[in-house]
Amino acid sequence: MKNGKRATRKRRSGKRAEKSSGTVWAEQTRAQCNQLTDAEREKLLDRAVQLAYSAGAEPTVARRR
């Protein structure tokens, strides 16, 4: 203890696991998204809201067993 504070432990720098296909896809997609214009971002956000809240989707009937 130093000045009433606990000392922090240093982490070991071990080998990192190889990147998964999902991690690689996310890196590539993030790079593409950073290059979008404001108009493109707005258009994609509107589409995402439509998908999330089912705006304009046809009502589905519950299937009975």
C-alpha positions as CSV (number, residue, x, y, z in Angstrom):
1,M,0.0,0.0,0.0
2,K,1.2,3.4,-1.0
3,N,-0.6,6.5,0.5
4,G,-3.6,4.3,1.4
5,K,-4.0,3.0,-2.1
6,R,-3.6,-0.6,-3.3
7,A,-0.9,-1.3,-5.9
8,T,-2.2,-2.4,-9.3
9,R,-1.0,-5.7,-10.8
10,K,0.7,-5.7,-14.1
11,R,-1.0,-8.0,-16.6
12,R,1.0,-10.6,-18.5
13,S,1.4,-9.9,-22.1
14,G,0.4,-13.3,-23.5
15,K,-0.3,-14.5,-27.0
16,R,-3.5,-13.2,-28.4
17,A,-5.9,-15.6,-30.1
18,E,-6.2,-15.4,-33.9
19,K,-8.9,-13.2,-35.2
20,S,-12.2,-14.9,-35.8
21,S,-14.1,-14.4,-39.0
22,G,-16.6,-12.2,-37.2
23,T,-13.8,-9.9,-35.9
24,V,-12.3,-9.6,-39.4
25,W,-15.8,-8.8,-40.9
26,A,-16.4,-6.2,-38.2
27,E,-13.1,-4.5,-38.9
28,Q,-13.8,-4.3,-42.6
29,T,-17.4,-3.1,-42.2
30,R,-16.3,-0.4,-39.7
31,A,-13.7,0.9,-42.2
32,Q,-16.4,1.1,-44.9
33,C,-18.9,2.8,-42.6
34,N,-16.4,5.4,-41.7
35,Q,-16.3,6.5,-45.4
36,L,-20.1,7.1,-45.6
37,T,-21.5,10.5,-46.4
38,D,-24.1,12.1,-44.0
39,A,-26.9,11.4,-46.6
40,E,-25.9,7.7,-46.8
41,R,-25.8,7.4,-43.0
42,E,-29.2,8.9,-42.7
43,K,-30.6,6.6,-45.4
44,L,-29.2,3.5,-43.6
45,L,-30.4,4.7,-40.2
46,D,-33.9,5.1,-41.6
47,R,-33.8,1.6,-43.0
48,A,-32.6,0.2,-39.7
49,V,-35.4,1.9,-37.9
50,Q,-37.9,0.4,-40.3
51,L,-36.4,-3.1,-39.8
52,A,-36.4,-2.7,-36.0
53,Y,-39.9,-1.3,-35.6
54,S,-41.5,-3.2,-38.5
55,A,-42.7,0.0,-40.2
56,G,-44.6,-1.0,-43.3
57,A,-44.4,-4.7,-42.7
58,E,-47.4,-6.9,-43.2
59,P,-48.9,-8.2,-40.0
60,T,-48.2,-11.9,-39.5
61,V,-50.6,-14.4,-38.1
62,A,-49.6,-16.6,-35.2
63,R,-49.3,-20.2,-36.2
64,R,-51.4,-22.5,-34.0
65,R,-50.4,-26.0,-33.1
